[in-house]
Amino acid sequence: MGETVLVVDDEQEIADLVEVYLRNEGFQVLKFYNAADALSCAAHEAVGLAILDVMLPDMDGFTLCQKLRAQHAYPILMLTARDQEIDKINGLALGADDYVTKPFRPLELVARVKAQLRRYLRYNAPAAGGSVLTVSGLVMDIDRHQCTLDGEPLTLTPTEFEILRILCQKRGCVVSAEELFHELWGDAYYNKSNNTITVHIRHLREKMRDSVEHPKYIRTVWGVGYQIEK
């Protein structure tokens, strides 16, 4: 792909390992061991994706993620030793697109990087033929990657936009979390314990003022998946 990946981890051995595997796949790597240097670099370098450790010496990775997301739209992947549910939710809530828990398999990390970049590049490519999806008061302009709800702009992350687009395009059908995961990332490492889709759906509902109990848009079909009804 040739994209530039920003790697931030204060554990030099891990940062070096990630760098080796990414460079072997043709990526350019900008590697830092603290948040301050990474932020300085990100301000003037063209970055395609960022990999951030949560535990950094000068700033936690969540804050770094938030600062990067305020200025940049590229994918952010959190790399963390923490396996607590709240940490995963916090990372996604602050703008991260995915997370990998240490210890990790380097090839899995590379696969996730490639999947995030494919999704991001596809999201930012001009759509062919033009398309506007309308569901009640929800309007999605696929060409412009814009969304409004009852006439008001709906601010979505690229991942949230793609999930909503898939559900709208498959309106009336139940789409499983696994299917959404593969549609977005084509990731061979999906397993049922991965709750990335669940968290993104939760954020979508909050932004759309929707509810699980009385859904106007996204309905949960328990044990099966999610559906926007016709």
N, C-alpha and C positions, 0 to 999 in steps of 0.2 A: 504493500500500500504506500510506503514511503512517508507516512504521516509522522509528525513529531509528537512524542509522548513525554509529558512532564512527570517525572517520578520523584516523590518526596517521602523519604523514610530515614529516620535517624539511625537505624540499624544498617551499618555500611554493608555487611555481608548480604543482607536481603536486597538492598538497593542495587548492589553490584550484580546479584543473581538475576534480578528482574531486567536490568540493563542488557546483560548477555543474551537472554532469551529473546528480548524484543529486537535487538540488533540482528540476531540470527534470522529474524523474520523480515528484515528490511526496514525496520522503523528507525527513525532518528530519536535519540534519547537526550533529554535535558534532566540531569540528576542533581538533587539537592538533599541535604541532611537537616534542613530547618525551613520553617515557613517563610521567614523574612527574605531569604535569598530566592526562594521559589516565587514569591509575590513580585519581587523586583524583576525577575526574568520574565514572568508571565505578562508584565506590563508592556514589553516591547518585542517579545518573540511570538512568532506564529505557531501556536500550539494546537494540535488536533484532538488531544485527549489528556486527561490528568489522572494519575494514580496517587492517592494520598493516604499516608498512614495516619491513624487517629492519634497516636501518642507521639507528639513532637516536643522538643525541648523548649521552644519559645512560644508556641501557640498550638492548641489542640486542632486536630484535623477537621473537626466539624466547623470551627470558626474559619479556618483556611478555605474550606469548601464554600462556605457562605460568601466570603470575600471574592473568590474566583467567580462564583455564579452570578454575583451582582454585575460583573463586567463581561463575562464570556458565556457563550451558549454551548461550547463543546462538552462532550461527555466527561463525567467525573466518576471515578471508581474508587471506593473506599477500601483500603487494605488495613485490616485490623485484627489484633489478637483477641479482641473482645467478642464474645459470642452471646451477649445479652440481647434480648429482643428489643429493648428500648434503644440500644445503640444503633441497631440497624434502622429502626424507625426514625431516629433523629437524623441519621445521615441522609436518608431519602427525603425527609421533610425539608432539609436545608438545601436540597438541590442536587444531591448525588443521584446517579442513574443506576448504580449497582454496587455491590460490596462483595469482597472475598475475605473469608476468615482465615487467619494464620493458625496452624501451618497450612500452606496451600500447595497445590501441584502447579509448577511453573507453566506447563502446557495448558492447564485449565485457565490460568490467568491470561495467557496469550490469546486463547480462544475467546474469552470474554472481551478483551480489548478489540479484537477483530470484529466481533459481533456488534459492539457498541459503535464502532466507526462505520460499519455498513449501515446500521440504522440511522446514524447521524447524517451521513452523506446522502442516503436516500431521502431523508426528511427534508434536506436543504436543496435537493435537486428539483428543477422545474417539473411540475406534474404534466403528464401528456394529456391533451384534450380538454383539460379543465373540468372541475367538478365541484359542486356545492351540495352538501348533505344537510337536510333539514329534518329535524325531529321535534315536533311541537315548537317551543320557543328557542330551541337550540339550532344554530346555523354554523356549519363548518365549511369554510372556504379552503379547499385542499390546496389549490394553486398558491394562495397567499399565506397558507399556514396560519390562518386567523380563525377565531371562534368567538361567537357572541351568544349570550343567553338572555332572552327577553330584551334584546336590543342593546345590552351592555357588554362591553368587551370581557371575555373570559381569559384570564392569563393562565396559560398552561405550559408546563415544561414540554420539551419535545417528546418525552416518553408518554406523558399523560395525553398529549394530542394524538399520538399514534394509537394508544389503547382505545380512546374514544372513537377515533376514525374507524378502527376495525369493528368495534361493536355497532357503530351506526351502519357501516356497509353490510354487516351481517345481521341487520335488524330482523328480529323475529326468531333468530337462531340462538341457541345457548352455546357460548364459547367458553371452553375450559381455561383455567389458569395456565395449564401446560401449553395449550394451543396459542394463547396470547404470548406466552414466553417465547415459543419458537417462531411465531410470526414476527416478533420484534427483533430477536437476537439470533435465531437459528442455533441456539446453544445446546450442544449435546450433553451438557453437564446438569441439565434440569433434574431436580428431584422434588418430591412432594413436600419436603420440609422447607423448601425455598419459598418465602412469603413476599418476595419482591412485588409481584403482581397485586397481592392483597393490599399491601401498603399503598401502592399507586392508586388503586381503586378507592381506597379510603380517602385519599387526598382529593381525588376527582369529586367524590360525593360532597366533601366539605366545600369545595369551591363552587359546586353547582347547587349548594343548599338542598341536596337530596338526602334521603334517609334510607336505612336498611328496612325499617318497619313499614314505611309507606313510600316506596320509591316512585318518583315521577319519570325517571329516566333509567337508571341502572338497577336492574333487579337481580338479586342473588338467587340462583337455583341451587339450593343446598346440596352439596355432594357432587354437583355437576359443573357449575360455572356461573357465568354472568350473561345477562341478556338485556337488550333494549327492545321492548315489545313494539310490534307494528301498530 
